[in-house]
C-alpha cells in the first residue's frame, strides 16, 4: 500500500471520528439527562453547541493551517479532540459537559477541514475520483451506524463510552500521523482577517441558533425567524467583504467555477437530506410504529449497508456513464426512495423498509462520490485551501440544519394534519429537496466533470 493511500486512510479515520461524535450523542441524551439531572428540554444543547461551534470556527482552519502547517494543525486538533472527549466522559455537571463539547466542536472545526486539505491539496485532478471515496465514507457511514453503536454502549456499558471511544482512536491516529504525514515545506504569515471572521461567525451562528430555537416549539418561531433572517442577510455582508478585502479569511473566487459551485448549492440540499433522513426514519419508527430504539436502529443501518454496498461499483459506474448521468441517477434514486418511505406502515414487510433504506444509501453514496470528485477538479492547487474552507463551512451548516429543518417541517405540518401524516409528508419533503440539484445537474454540459476522470 502506497504512502499516499495510507495518509488518505488515516485522514479518513479522523473524519469518521468527528462525524460519529456529531451524531452518536443523540442516542445517549436520555441517559445523560438522568445521570446529570438535566431537564429533557435542555439536552439538545449537547448536540447543537457542537455543530454551532464547528460552523463558527471552521473559517479559522485554513488560516491556522497556513500559519503553523497542515500537519501541526491536524495533530494539535486531534489531540484537543481526544482531551475534550475525555472531558465529556468525566463531566461531573451539565455545564462542564457543555464546555467540553464547545472545545470538542472547536477541535473538530480544525481537524476535519485540515484532514480534507491534507488529502486534497496534492491530489491531481485525474485522481480525485479515487480520493473522493475516502472523503465520502466517513460522512455516510458514521450517522448510519451511530444509533447502533450508541445503543450498544448505553445498554451494555455507560453513556460515557460514546466519548471514551475517541481516546484510543485519536491517540493511535496521532502516533501514526507523526511518522506518516509529511511536514509542510511552506508556511505563510498572512494577516488574520478578524472582521471577516466575526461576520462569518455572526452569520453561521445566528442561522444555526435560530434553527435550534425553532425546534423548541411554535411559540419560538418568530424569534427563530428573525435570527435566521439576520444570519442570511449577513451572508451578503460576508460575500462583499471577502470579495473586496486585501487579505480575506478565505478566497471565494472558487465559486466562479461551475464544478465547484454546484456542490455548494445543489450539494447542500443533498447534505440536508443526508443529515435528516436517519433521524426522521428513527423517530418515525419509534414514535408512529412504537418500535424500540434498537429495532428502529436495525432498519436505519440499511442506509449504511447501501452506502457500503455500492462502493465497489461507484468508480466503474462513473467511468462508464460519466459524472452527469451518474449524478442524475443518484439524485433521482435518493429522491424517490426517500419519498417512498412515506407509504410504509407497521404491517409493511420488513424487507421493503430495509430495501428502501438500502436504495437511499446507494444513491447518497454515489451522489456524494460524484460531487466530491468534481468539486476540486478545476480548482488550482494553490487555491484549494480557500476552496476547502468554504466547502467545509457550507457542509457543516447543512449537516447542522438537516435535523432542525425536518423537525420544524413536521411540527408545522402537524398543525394541519395528524402527527402520523406529518411524519409521512416529512419523507416526501426530503424527496422533493432533490429536485433542485437534479435540475442544476441536468443543465450542465455533457462533459461535466471530465477533468476528474
KENUDREN-484127 format. One record per residue (C-alpha): residue in one letter; x, y negated, z negated; residue number from 1. Coordinates in steps of 0.02 Angstrom, whole numbers. Layout:
N
[atom A,[X,Y,Z],NUM]
...
end
This chain:
453
[atom X,[0,0,0],1]
[atom X,[72,-168,52],2]
[atom X,[105,-307,-73],3]
[atom X,[-24,-411,21],4]
[atom X,[-162,-286,-20],5]
[atom X,[-103,-263,-199],6]
[atom X,[-116,-451,-230],7]
[atom X,[-288,-455,-149],8]
[atom X,[-349,-314,-262],9]
[atom X,[-277,-399,-416],10]
[atom X,[-362,-564,-374],11]
[atom X,[-524,-471,-337],12]
[atom X,[-517,-391,-510],13]
[atom X,[-509,-562,-592],14]
[atom X,[-655,-620,-484],15]
[atom X,[-752,-466,-539],16]
[atom X,[-717,-503,-722],17]
[atom X,[-783,-680,-703],18]
[atom X,[-940,-631,-605],19]
[atom X,[-978,-490,-727],20]
[atom X,[-962,-604,-877],21]
[atom X,[-1081,-729,-798],22]
[atom X,[-1223,-602,-793],23]
[atom X,[-1192,-463,-919],24]
[atom X,[-1228,-575,-1068],25]
[atom X,[-1412,-586,-1019],26]
[atom X,[-1439,-405,-1072],27]
[atom X,[-1370,-438,-1245],28]
[atom X,[-1463,-600,-1285],29]
[atom X,[-1595,-521,-1400],30]
[atom X,[-1458,-432,-1498],31]
[atom X,[-1354,-591,-1511],32]
[atom X,[-1508,-684,-1573],33]
[atom X,[-1540,-558,-1712],34]
[atom X,[-1356,-548,-1760],35]
[atom X,[-1328,-737,-1770],36]
[atom X,[-1505,-785,-1823],37]
[atom X,[-1539,-887,-1667],38]
[atom X,[-1716,-926,-1603],39]
[atom X,[-1759,-849,-1435],40]
[atom X,[-1785,-1021,-1356],41]
[atom X,[-1602,-1066,-1385],42]
[atom X,[-1521,-906,-1324],43]
[atom X,[-1520,-956,-1140],44]
[atom X,[-1389,-1088,-1185],45]
[atom X,[-1264,-945,-1193],46]
[atom X,[-1285,-921,-1006],47]
[atom X,[-1318,-1099,-949],48]
[atom X,[-1169,-1178,-1039],49]
[atom X,[-1055,-1056,-948],50]
[atom X,[-1121,-1100,-774],51]
[atom X,[-1132,-1287,-808],52]
[atom X,[-953,-1294,-872],53]
[atom X,[-891,-1196,-722],54]
[atom X,[-981,-1310,-599],55]
[atom X,[-914,-1467,-684],56]
[atom X,[-732,-1414,-693],57]
[atom X,[-709,-1316,-531],58]
[atom X,[-659,-1477,-439],59]
[atom X,[-506,-1484,-553],60]
[atom X,[-443,-1315,-492],61]
[atom X,[-369,-1373,-327],62]
[atom X,[-278,-1519,-407],63]
[atom X,[-210,-1412,-550],64]
[atom X,[-153,-1277,-427],65]
[atom X,[-56,-1409,-330],66]
[atom X,[16,-1483,-489],67]
[atom X,[80,-1327,-579],68]
[atom X,[71,-1199,-439],69]
[atom X,[-62,-1070,-396],70]
[atom X,[22,-927,-489],71]
[atom X,[45,-1026,-650],72]
[atom X,[-133,-1094,-639],73]
[atom X,[-205,-919,-616],74]
[atom X,[-102,-844,-758],75]
[atom X,[-149,-986,-876],76]
[atom X,[-333,-974,-831],77]
[atom X,[-337,-785,-852],78]
[atom X,[-252,-796,-1022],79]
[atom X,[-376,-930,-1077],80]
[atom X,[-519,-821,-1014],81]
[atom X,[-456,-675,-1118],82]
[atom X,[-436,-781,-1276],83]
[atom X,[-608,-860,-1256],84]
[atom X,[-684,-687,-1229],85]
[atom X,[-606,-634,-1393],86]
[atom X,[-679,-791,-1472],87]
[atom X,[-851,-744,-1406],88]
[atom X,[-839,-572,-1485],89]
[atom X,[-786,-632,-1658],90]
[atom X,[-903,-783,-1662],91]
[atom X,[-975,-800,-1839],92]
[atom X,[-1106,-929,-1787],93]
[atom X,[-1202,-976,-1631],94]
[atom X,[-1113,-1143,-1621],95]
[atom X,[-945,-1053,-1620],96]
[atom X,[-1009,-939,-1482],97]
[atom X,[-1064,-1087,-1376],98]
[atom X,[-895,-1171,-1400],99]
[atom X,[-807,-1011,-1344],100]
[atom X,[-923,-996,-1194],101]
[atom X,[-881,-1175,-1148],102]
[atom X,[-695,-1134,-1150],103]
[atom X,[-731,-974,-1055],104]
[atom X,[-826,-1072,-922],105]
[atom X,[-679,-1191,-906],106]
[atom X,[-559,-1044,-887],107]
[atom X,[-672,-967,-755],108]
[atom X,[-681,-1132,-661],109]
[atom X,[-493,-1124,-639],110]
[atom X,[-469,-936,-624],111]
[atom X,[-596,-900,-487],112]
[atom X,[-551,-1035,-358],113]
[atom X,[-365,-1009,-387],114]
[atom X,[-382,-821,-360],115]
[atom X,[-477,-855,-198],116]
[atom X,[-343,-980,-145],117]
[atom X,[-202,-856,-177],118]
[atom X,[-294,-732,-66],119]
[atom X,[-338,-855,72],120]
[atom X,[-201,-984,87],121]
[atom X,[-78,-874,182],122]
[atom X,[-204,-762,270],123]
[atom X,[-202,-785,460],124]
[atom X,[-373,-809,541],125]
[atom X,[-371,-638,625],126]
[atom X,[-351,-554,454],127]
[atom X,[-493,-648,368],128]
[atom X,[-620,-510,404],129]
[atom X,[-513,-387,307],130]
[atom X,[-486,-512,166],131]
[atom X,[-672,-552,159],132]
[atom X,[-708,-378,93],133]
[atom X,[-602,-412,-60],134]
[atom X,[-689,-579,-87],135]
[atom X,[-865,-511,-70],136]
[atom X,[-871,-353,-175],137]
[atom X,[-844,-435,-347],138]
[atom X,[-985,-559,-317],139]
[atom X,[-1105,-424,-260],140]
[atom X,[-1062,-280,-374],141]
[atom X,[-1046,-372,-540],142]
[atom X,[-1225,-441,-550],143]
[atom X,[-1297,-274,-495],144]
[atom X,[-1208,-164,-622],145]
[atom X,[-1211,-291,-764],146]
[atom X,[-1381,-232,-831],147]
[atom X,[-1321,-52,-839],148]
[atom X,[-1154,-92,-922],149]
[atom X,[-1233,-218,-1040],150]
[atom X,[-1372,-97,-1084],151]
[atom X,[-1245,39,-1123],152]
[atom X,[-1141,-74,-1236],153]
[atom X,[-1288,-140,-1338],154]
[atom X,[-1367,32,-1355],155]
[atom X,[-1215,137,-1398],156]
[atom X,[-1090,8,-1463],157]
[atom X,[-1121,-175,-1510],158]
[atom X,[-1155,-335,-1412],159]
[atom X,[-978,-394,-1447],160]
[atom X,[-913,-266,-1322],161]
[atom X,[-985,-361,-1175],162]
[atom X,[-848,-489,-1211],163]
[atom X,[-713,-373,-1280],164]
[atom X,[-708,-277,-1115],165]
[atom X,[-625,-430,-1038],166]
[atom X,[-475,-420,-1155],167]
[atom X,[-388,-263,-1089],168]
[atom X,[-437,-302,-908],169]
[atom X,[-371,-480,-920],170]
[atom X,[-209,-434,-1009],171]
[atom X,[-173,-297,-883],172]
[atom X,[-205,-419,-740],173]
[atom X,[-85,-545,-817],174]
[atom X,[53,-415,-840],175]
[atom X,[36,-354,-661],176]
[atom X,[17,-531,-593],177]
[atom X,[179,-593,-672],178]
[atom X,[276,-467,-568],179]
[atom X,[166,-454,-414],180]
[atom X,[114,-632,-368],181]
[atom X,[247,-738,-284],182]
[atom X,[292,-906,-358],183]
[atom X,[242,-1062,-263],184]
[atom X,[380,-1137,-158],185]
[atom X,[297,-1308,-152],186]
[atom X,[208,-1410,-285],187]
[atom X,[125,-1579,-270],188]
[atom X,[113,-1727,-389],189]
[atom X,[-43,-1803,-309],190]
[atom X,[-127,-1937,-413],191]
[atom X,[-281,-1873,-504],192]
[atom X,[-446,-1941,-436],193]
[atom X,[-529,-1971,-605],194]
[atom X,[-677,-2068,-534],195]
[atom X,[-714,-1932,-408],196]
[atom X,[-708,-1801,-546],197]
[atom X,[-831,-1899,-654],198]
[atom X,[-951,-1923,-508],199]
[atom X,[-947,-1737,-463],200]
[atom X,[-968,-1689,-647],201]
[atom X,[-1122,-1800,-663],202]
[atom X,[-1197,-1733,-501],203]
[atom X,[-1171,-1547,-535],204]
[atom X,[-1205,-1564,-721],205]
[atom X,[-1370,-1656,-700],206]
[atom X,[-1432,-1534,-567],207]
[atom X,[-1393,-1379,-670],208]
[atom X,[-1452,-1454,-836],209]
[atom X,[-1612,-1511,-752],210]
[atom X,[-1639,-1338,-680],211]
[atom X,[-1609,-1259,-851],212]
[atom X,[-1731,-1379,-937],213]
[atom X,[-1863,-1340,-805],214]
[atom X,[-1865,-1158,-862],215]
[atom X,[-1920,-1208,-1037],216]
[atom X,[-2099,-1246,-981],217]
[atom X,[-2209,-1360,-878],218]
[atom X,[-2204,-1500,-1007],219]
[atom X,[-2018,-1519,-971],220]
[atom X,[-2035,-1529,-781],221]
[atom X,[-2043,-1721,-769],222]
[atom X,[-1880,-1738,-868],223]
[atom X,[-1801,-1597,-769],224]
[atom X,[-1856,-1675,-605],225]
[atom X,[-1778,-1843,-650],226]
[atom X,[-1612,-1760,-695],227]
[atom X,[-1609,-1657,-534],228]
[atom X,[-1653,-1812,-431],229]
[atom X,[-1511,-1911,-511],230]
[atom X,[-1393,-1766,-476],231]
[atom X,[-1447,-1758,-293],232]
[atom X,[-1428,-1946,-271],233]
[atom X,[-1254,-1935,-347],234]
[atom X,[-1206,-1815,-206],235]
[atom X,[-1220,-1963,-87],236]
[atom X,[-1107,-2065,-200],237]
[atom X,[-983,-1921,-210],238]
[atom X,[-982,-1900,-21],239]
[atom X,[-948,-2085,7],240]
[atom X,[-810,-2087,-125],241]
[atom X,[-719,-1933,-62],242]
[atom X,[-727,-1998,117],243]
[atom X,[-651,-2169,79],244]
[atom X,[-530,-2150,-67],245]
[atom X,[-344,-2129,-27],246]
[atom X,[-315,-1979,-141],247]
[atom X,[-481,-1885,-157],248]
[atom X,[-500,-1744,-282],249]
[atom X,[-526,-1636,-129],250]
[atom X,[-550,-1674,56],251]
[atom X,[-723,-1646,131],252]
[atom X,[-674,-1659,314],253]
[atom X,[-686,-1468,324],254]
[atom X,[-875,-1496,335],255]
[atom X,[-846,-1559,512],256]
[atom X,[-803,-1379,562],257]
[atom X,[-964,-1285,602],258]
[atom X,[-900,-1113,549],259]
[atom X,[-859,-1184,377],260]
[atom X,[-1014,-1294,364],261]
[atom X,[-1143,-1157,392],262]
[atom X,[-1079,-1060,241],263]
[atom X,[-1101,-1214,133],264]
[atom X,[-1280,-1240,197],265]
[atom X,[-1359,-1077,251],266]
[atom X,[-1242,-978,140],267]
[atom X,[-1306,-1075,-10],268]
[atom X,[-1482,-1009,25],269]
[atom X,[-1412,-833,28],270]
[atom X,[-1321,-860,-138],271]
[atom X,[-1485,-920,-216],272]
[atom X,[-1561,-753,-168],273]
[atom X,[-1408,-655,-225],274]
[atom X,[-1419,-735,-397],275]
[atom X,[-1608,-724,-413],276]
[atom X,[-1657,-553,-346],277]
[atom X,[-1577,-438,-478],278]
[atom X,[-1651,-549,-614],279]
[atom X,[-1825,-557,-535],280]
[atom X,[-1833,-371,-500],281]
[atom X,[-1775,-328,-676],282]
[atom X,[-1901,-444,-759],283]
[atom X,[-2041,-390,-641],284]
[atom X,[-2017,-205,-677],285]
[atom X,[-2013,-238,-865],286]
[atom X,[-2150,-370,-878],287]
[atom X,[-2276,-311,-748],288]
[atom X,[-2240,-125,-740],289]
[atom X,[-2196,-114,-927],290]
[atom X,[-2044,-8,-890],291]
[atom X,[-1896,-4,-1009],292]
[atom X,[-1741,-109,-977],293]
[atom X,[-1642,49,-942],294]
[atom X,[-1767,115,-813],295]
[atom X,[-1777,-56,-730],296]
[atom X,[-1588,-61,-725],297]
[atom X,[-1582,106,-635],298]
[atom X,[-1681,32,-490],299]
[atom X,[-1581,-130,-485],300]
[atom X,[-1423,-26,-473],301]
[atom X,[-1478,25,-298],302]
[atom X,[-1440,-153,-243],303]
[atom X,[-1261,-115,-295],304]
[atom X,[-1264,53,-207],305]
[atom X,[-1319,-37,-49],306]
[atom X,[-1176,-161,-69],307]
[atom X,[-1051,-19,-78],308]
[atom X,[-1138,96,46],309]
[atom X,[-1124,-25,191],310]
[atom X,[-943,-73,156],311]
[atom X,[-858,65,260],312]
[atom X,[-959,8,410],313]
[atom X,[-956,-183,397],314]
[atom X,[-794,-209,494],315]
[atom X,[-850,-86,629],316]
[atom X,[-1019,-171,646],317]
[atom X,[-945,-346,655],318]
[atom X,[-809,-299,780],319]
[atom X,[-936,-208,889],320]
[atom X,[-1080,-334,896],321]
[atom X,[-983,-489,838],322]
[atom X,[-1023,-612,699],323]
[atom X,[-1179,-697,765],324]
[atom X,[-1278,-537,792],325]
[atom X,[-1212,-461,630],326]
[atom X,[-1265,-613,528],327]
[atom X,[-1437,-621,608],328]
[atom X,[-1470,-436,574],329]
[atom X,[-1404,-451,396],330]
[atom X,[-1505,-607,352],331]
[atom X,[-1663,-535,430],332]
[atom X,[-1638,-374,331],333]
[atom X,[-1617,-470,168],334]
[atom X,[-1773,-574,201],335]
[atom X,[-1888,-429,249],336]
[atom X,[-1829,-306,114],337]
[atom X,[-1840,-438,-23],338]
[atom X,[-2015,-496,29],339]
[atom X,[-2072,-314,42],340]
[atom X,[-2042,-290,-145],341]
[atom X,[-2198,-396,-172],342]
[atom X,[-2304,-246,-121],343]
[atom X,[-2233,-116,-240],344]
[atom X,[-2344,-52,-379],345]
[atom X,[-2316,54,-536],346]
[atom X,[-2383,201,-434],347]
[atom X,[-2263,169,-290],348]
[atom X,[-2146,314,-258],349]
[atom X,[-1980,276,-341],350]
[atom X,[-1888,318,-181],351]
[atom X,[-1972,170,-93],352]
[atom X,[-1924,45,-229],353]
[atom X,[-1747,110,-232],354]
[atom X,[-1742,109,-41],355]
[atom X,[-1794,-74,-29],356]
[atom X,[-1664,-122,-160],357]
[atom X,[-1534,-22,-64],358]
[atom X,[-1577,-103,104],359]
[atom X,[-1571,-276,23],360]
[atom X,[-1399,-235,-47],361]
[atom X,[-1337,-180,125],362]
[atom X,[-1399,-342,205],363]
[atom X,[-1322,-452,70],364]
[atom X,[-1155,-364,83],365]
[atom X,[-1146,-379,273],366]
[atom X,[-1203,-561,272],367]
[atom X,[-1078,-616,141],368]
[atom X,[-937,-522,227],369]
[atom X,[-977,-616,388],370]
[atom X,[-990,-784,300],371]
[atom X,[-828,-762,202],372]
[atom X,[-732,-706,356],373]
[atom X,[-782,-851,469],374]
[atom X,[-783,-988,336],375]
[atom X,[-596,-1023,340],376]
[atom X,[-559,-956,515],377]
[atom X,[-546,-1130,591],378]
[atom X,[-476,-1219,438],379]
[atom X,[-288,-1257,449],380]
[atom X,[-181,-1178,312],381]
[atom X,[-137,-1345,233],382]
[atom X,[-322,-1391,215],383]
[atom X,[-383,-1228,137],384]
[atom X,[-353,-1289,-41],385]
[atom X,[-481,-1428,-23],386]
[atom X,[-600,-1320,78],387]
[atom X,[-590,-1182,-53],388]
[atom X,[-627,-1305,-194],389]
[atom X,[-780,-1373,-104],390]
[atom X,[-843,-1199,-62],391]
[atom X,[-819,-1140,-243],392]
[atom X,[-917,-1289,-311],393]
[atom X,[-1066,-1256,-198],394]
[atom X,[-1062,-1067,-226],395]
[atom X,[-1061,-1088,-415],396]
[atom X,[-1203,-1214,-405],397]
[atom X,[-1308,-1094,-300],398]
[atom X,[-1275,-947,-417],399]
[atom X,[-1320,-1052,-569],400]
[atom X,[-1479,-1117,-486],401]
[atom X,[-1542,-948,-424],402]
[atom X,[-1618,-887,-587],403]
[atom X,[-1683,-1059,-636],404]
[atom X,[-1764,-1084,-465],405]
[atom X,[-1858,-920,-464],406]
[atom X,[-1911,-944,-646],407]
[atom X,[-1987,-1114,-605],408]
[atom X,[-2069,-1047,-445],409]
[atom X,[-2152,-902,-539],410]
[atom X,[-2206,-1019,-679],411]
[atom X,[-2280,-1144,-555],412]
[atom X,[-2371,-1009,-458],413]
[atom X,[-2444,-935,-618],414]
[atom X,[-2547,-1096,-635],415]
[atom X,[-2648,-1043,-483],416]
[atom X,[-2640,-854,-483],417]
[atom X,[-2613,-715,-610],418]
[atom X,[-2439,-687,-681],419]
[atom X,[-2426,-521,-587],420]
[atom X,[-2468,-605,-422],421]
[atom X,[-2349,-749,-461],422]
[atom X,[-2206,-625,-475],423]
[atom X,[-2257,-545,-310],424]
[atom X,[-2257,-715,-225],425]
[atom X,[-2084,-742,-302],426]
[atom X,[-2015,-600,-195],427]
[atom X,[-2098,-674,-41],428]
[atom X,[-2022,-844,-83],429]
[atom X,[-1847,-768,-91],430]
[atom X,[-1878,-685,76],431]
[atom X,[-1936,-849,155],432]
[atom X,[-1774,-933,97],433]
[atom X,[-1684,-832,230],434]
[atom X,[-1774,-924,371],435]
[atom X,[-1657,-1074,363],436]
[atom X,[-1492,-977,378],437]
[atom X,[-1571,-868,515],438]
[atom X,[-1615,-1022,618],439]
[atom X,[-1445,-1101,582],440]
[atom X,[-1351,-948,643],441]
[atom X,[-1468,-924,792],442]
[atom X,[-1420,-1093,867],443]
[atom X,[-1233,-1057,854],444]
[atom X,[-1139,-1014,1015],445]
[atom X,[-1121,-831,1063],446]
[atom X,[-934,-830,1023],447]
[atom X,[-963,-898,848],448]
[atom X,[-827,-833,729],449]
[atom X,[-719,-761,868],450]
[atom X,[-559,-828,787],451]
[atom X,[-589,-714,637],452]
[atom X,[-590,-555,742],453]
end
